[in-house]
Amino acid sequence: MPHKNIPEPIKIAVPETKPTSNVNPDSILATAQKLLGSPYLEGGESPKGFDCSGFAYYVYQQNGLTIPRSSQTLFQDGQPVDKCSATKGDIIVFTGTNANDTTAGHVGIVIENIDCKISFIHSSSGKVNGVTISYLTDSHYEKRFLSIRRYL
């Protein structure tokens, strides 16, 4: 028997939280790894040649998700994620070759994060020249690291 002086509880509608997308990170990585060795091509976004953001754009698009096409827009958009919380499929963002210029100039796709040691796949214009796997622990990348962005 309810007490007459106690009001009914207030019901608050809480929106259901949903992942950013339903794309599986394993599918993103499988697509990316099939492209290992593809050549670097400035402005490229196909297996004939990729620049860094063109590579990320192509890989995501092949999995049904359109992400921004430029490194700077990838840096500005997406959900920011703490470096040590990065997971496979996240976008890792770096400065260009000049670490003193804090403008985004290079991106890759996170493969793995073990104890904040991140491996990533990207299209490099450097010595390797093309789609390759690198590590954030490499001083060349560590000093240029800007952010992790989540699109999945």
C-alpha positions in Angstrom: 0.0 0.0 0.0 1.7 3.2 -1.2 2.1 6.1 1.2 -0.1 9.0 0.2 2.6 11.7 0.8 5.3 10.2 -1.3 5.3 11.5 -4.9 5.8 9.2 -7.9 9.4 8.8 -8.9 10.4 11.1 -11.8 11.2 9.1 -15.0 14.1 10.5 -17.1 14.6 9.3 -20.6 18.3 8.5 -21.1 19.3 8.2 -24.7 20.9 4.9 -25.6 24.6 5.3 -26.4 25.7 3.6 -29.6 29.1 3.1 -31.1 30.2 5.6 -33.7 29.7 3.0 -36.4 29.1 -0.8 -36.8 32.2 -1.3 -38.8 34.4 -4.1 -37.4 38.0 -3.0 -36.6 39.2 -6.4 -37.7 37.8 -5.8 -41.2 39.5 -2.4 -41.3 42.8 -4.1 -40.5 42.3 -7.0 -42.9 41.7 -4.5 -45.7 44.7 -2.4 -44.7 47.1 -5.4 -44.5 46.1 -6.6 -48.0 47.5 -3.3 -49.3 50.9 -3.7 -47.7 53.6 -2.8 -50.3 51.3 -0.6 -52.4 53.3 2.4 -53.7 53.2 5.9 -52.3 51.6 8.4 -54.6 50.9 12.0 -53.6 47.2 12.6 -53.8 46.6 8.8 -54.4 43.6 7.0 -53.0 43.7 3.6 -54.8 45.8 0.5 -54.8 47.8 2.0 -57.7 49.2 4.4 -55.1 48.2 6.1 -51.8 49.2 9.1 -49.8 48.7 8.7 -46.1 45.1 10.1 -45.8 44.1 8.6 -49.1 45.1 5.2 -47.7 43.0 5.6 -44.5 40.1 7.0 -46.6 40.2 4.0 -49.0 40.5 1.4 -46.3 37.5 2.8 -44.4 35.5 3.3 -47.6 36.0 -0.3 -48.6 34.4 -1.2 -45.3 31.4 1.1 -45.8 32.5 4.1 -43.8 33.4 7.5 -45.2 36.0 9.5 -43.2 37.6 12.8 -44.0 40.1 12.8 -46.8 42.8 15.1 -45.4 45.2 14.6 -42.5 44.1 18.0 -40.9 40.4 17.2 -41.1 41.0 13.7 -39.7 42.8 15.5 -36.8 39.9 17.9 -36.3 37.1 15.4 -36.6 36.6 12.1 -34.9 36.4 11.3 -31.2 39.7 12.2 -29.4 41.2 9.2 -27.6 44.0 9.0 -25.0 47.1 7.5 -26.6 47.2 4.6 -24.2 43.5 3.9 -24.9 44.0 3.6 -28.7 42.6 0.4 -30.2 42.9 -1.3 -33.6 41.2 0.7 -36.3 41.8 4.1 -34.7 43.4 6.9 -36.7 46.8 8.0 -35.4 47.8 11.6 -36.3 51.3 13.1 -36.7 52.7 16.5 -37.7 54.3 16.6 -41.1 58.1 16.0 -41.4 58.7 19.1 -39.3 58.0 18.2 -35.7 58.0 21.9 -34.7 55.0 22.6 -37.0 52.0 21.3 -35.0 49.7 21.1 -38.1 48.6 17.6 -38.9 50.5 16.3 -41.8 50.5 12.5 -41.6 48.1 9.7 -40.5 48.0 6.0 -40.1 45.6 3.3 -38.8 46.3 1.7 -35.4 47.1 -2.0 -35.6 47.8 -2.8 -32.0 48.4 -1.1 -28.6 50.3 -3.1 -26.0 51.1 -1.1 -22.9 50.9 2.2 -24.8 53.3 0.8 -27.5 51.4 1.4 -30.7 52.0 -0.2 -34.1 50.2 1.3 -37.1 49.9 0.8 -40.9 50.2 3.8 -43.2 51.4 5.0 -46.6 54.8 6.6 -46.1 56.7 8.9 -48.5 59.9 8.2 -46.5 62.6 5.6 -46.9 60.1 2.7 -47.2 58.0 4.6 -49.6 54.5 3.0 -49.7 52.2 1.1 -47.4 54.1 -0.2 -44.4 53.9 -0.9 -40.7 55.7 1.4 -38.2 55.8 1.9 -34.5 55.2 4.9 -32.4 58.3 4.0 -30.3 60.4 5.0 -33.4 61.7 8.4 -32.5 60.9 9.7 -36.0 57.2 9.2 -35.2 57.2 9.7 -31.4 58.4 13.3 -31.6 55.7 14.0 -34.3 52.8 12.4 -32.5 49.7 14.6 -32.2 46.6 12.6 -31.4 44.5 9.5 -31.7 41.0 9.9 -33.3 38.3 7.3 -33.3 35.9 6.9 -36.2 34.6 3.4 -35.4 
